Amino acid sequence: MEKKENVEEVEVLEAQIQHLQAEIAELQHQQQNQDKEMTVCFKGQMLDALLYMFAQKQDDGMVLARLKKEVEDLEEDLRWQSQMNGIRMNSCTKKTLQSSGSKLVQQICVSGHCSELIFQVEFQLTEHSQRSERMITDLNVVMDTGDLQNFSSFLSGVEETMDLLLFFRTQRAFTDRCDDRRRTFQHFQKKYPSVVSLPGGCRSEVMTVNHPKLPGCIVFIHWSVEVSREGQVTPNIDLLTKIPERALQLFPSEAVGCAAEAFHSLLRILGPEAAMESVIRAVSLSQDA
Amino acid sequence: MEGASSKGVLSHLSHLEVVTRSRKCEAQQPGRVAELKAKAAALVKQRDQLKAQIQIQQNLQKLRKSMNKHSNEEEEEMDEDSENSQLLRLMARHSHLRDLLDAHHLIGGYDVIKTSQGKGMCVSLATAYEGVYLDTYNLELDLKPKLRIRRHNIPPFIPLNQLAEQSNMEANIKPFLHLLSQHLNAFAGRKQQLKLVKENHKSIEVMESNVLCSILVLMLTVPRQKTAVLCTLDYTDQTRCLPTNARFESEDKELLNSPDWKKHCSLLKDTPLHKALTTMKTIGSIM
C-alpha cells in the first residue's frame, strides 16, 4: 500500500515537473520576444538593480543611490553631447530583428530636433562583430519640410544612399547658416527699425529696406540657403528692387538697373553683413553713408 | 513434519525475501520522491523569476514609451512611491538615457569626453559612405590655457593646421570640427569608391591614384575595337566625393566627340565612380 502511494506521488511529481518545464519554455520564449520588441541593456548598476528586485542580491541599502548617481552622470554626459553635436534627441527606440552569434540586426528609430528643425529617422543597423562591420540599410527620414523645398532633393538622395551621417552633417550646416541669417536680419531690424522690416518674420528669407518717406520704393534682400543633392550647403544673397514706373520715368537711373550686380560686387568685397549695411545706409539716406 | 516445517521455512524465507525487497524499494522511493520534490521546487523558483522578469520588463517598456513621448516633462509623481517603483522608474530613465547617448554616437556625433579635470577633451570623428561605417579618427585637445591639438591620428595629407587656422579654431571649436569632418568623410568616400572600383570592376585598370584619393587615372577599354581610353578624374574640392573635372584621352578622337562619351563626362561628375562605371558598362561603352 505504501509502495502504491509512493508510485502515485512520483507520478504526480513527474507530471508537475513536465508541466513546469513547458511553462518555463513558453515564458522564456515570451521574454525573448519582449526583449526583441524593446531591447534594454542590463549591465553594471542596472544589473544590480534588477537582481535586487529579485531579492537575489543582498541589499546594502545603496542600490537605489548608486543607480541614481549613474543616472545623473548619464544626464550630464547627454547634456555635453547635445551641446557639442548641436542636436537634441527626444527618443531612441531599438528593436532586435535578428540576433545570431556574430550578426546583430536592429531596427532603430531616432527623433529629436536640430535648432528649429524637427526630424525623425528610422533605419536598420546591421553589425557583424567578427568582421567589425557596421552598416545601415533601409533609411527613412521624416522632416517637417513645410517651407524647405530645397531640402527635398537632398533628402531623397540621402535615403537612396543611406548616408545617415551625411544627413546629420548637412542638417547641422543648414541650420547654422539659417541661424546666421536670422541673427543678421534681427540685428539690422534692431539697429535700423524705421528702414528695415522682416515681412515674413525673422526666420524668413526676405528682409526689406525702404525709406518711410518713399513707401513705394523698396529694396529686397533675398537670402536663401540652398542644399545640393550632394549635401553642399550654400547661402545665396540677392538684391532686388521695386521702384514704381512713375519714379523711374521722372528719375531715370542706371544705378537701379545694375543694382543687383553691384550688390554682388559689394558682397565679394565687403562680405554679407557690411554689404547689407551699406545698402541700408544708402536707402536711409544716412549722412555718414 | 519435516516436510511441512521445511515448506514452512522456505515459504517463510521467501516471504522474508519479498518483504526485504519491498523494504528496499520503499527506502528508494523516499529518496526519489525527495529528489523530484527538490527539482520541482527549483523549477517553480525559475518560473516565478521569469514571470517577475517579464513583468519588470513590461513595466520598463511602458515607462520608456511614456518617456519617449514626454521627454522634457517632469515625470508624474506617483502617490505611493514604493522603493521598487522608484527603482523601476530610475531603471527606465537609465535605459532611456543610454539609448539617447547611443543615438548621438550612431548619427556620427563627436563622442566628446572630458579629460584632465576639464582641462582637456577627446573628440571622435566618424566617417561613413553609402551606409557603411568606415574609419573613426580621434583628436585630443588641450582646452587651457589655449585651445590646441595635442594628439591625433589624422592622416598627414589632411591639412589639419590649415583647417584650424581657416576656421579660427581657437575662438570656436565647432566650425573647425565640422570642416574637418567634411574633409575626412569626403576622403573616406573617395577611398571607398576606389576600393569598390578595384573589387567590382577588375577589367578597369587603375593607373594612378594618390593617398588623398584626389587624383585618379583609369584605363578603360572600348569593346569591339578594344580602343584604350585614359580617364582622368580631378577632385579639386576636397570636401566632396565627386570629381570637379573628368576628362578622357584616346587615339580615337571621334569616339570622344560622340554624344555618348560627352554624356559620360557629366555622368562621372555627378555619380559615384563605381556606379558610373557600371552604367557605362551596361550601355556598352566600355568593358
Interface residues (C-beta under 8 A of the other chain):
Chain A: E2 K3 N6 V7 E9 V10 L13 E14 Q16 I17 L20 Q21 E23 I24 L27 Q28 Q30 Q31 Q34 D35 E37 M38 V40 C41 Q45 M46 A49 L50 Y52 M53 F54 V63 L64 L67 K68 E70 V71 L74 E75 D77 L78 W80 Q81 S82 M84 N85 G86 I87 M89 N90 S91 C92 T93 K94 I108 V110 S111 G112 V121 L125 E133 R134 M135 I136 T137 L139 T161 M162 D163 L164 L165 L166 F168 R169 R172 A173 D176 E230 Q232
Chain B: S22 C25 E26 Q29 P30 R32 V33 L36 K37 K39 A40 L43 V44 Q46 R47 Q49 L50 K51 A52 Q53 I54 I56 Q57 Q58 L60 Q61 R64 M67 N68 K69 S71 N72 E83 N84 Q86 L87 L88 L90 M91 R93 H94 S95 H96 L97 R98 D99 L100 L101 D102 A103 H104 L106 I107 G108 G109 Y110 D111 V112 K114 V123 A126 T127 A128 Y129 E130 G131 V132 Y133 K174 H178 S181 Q182 N185 T239 R240 C241 L242
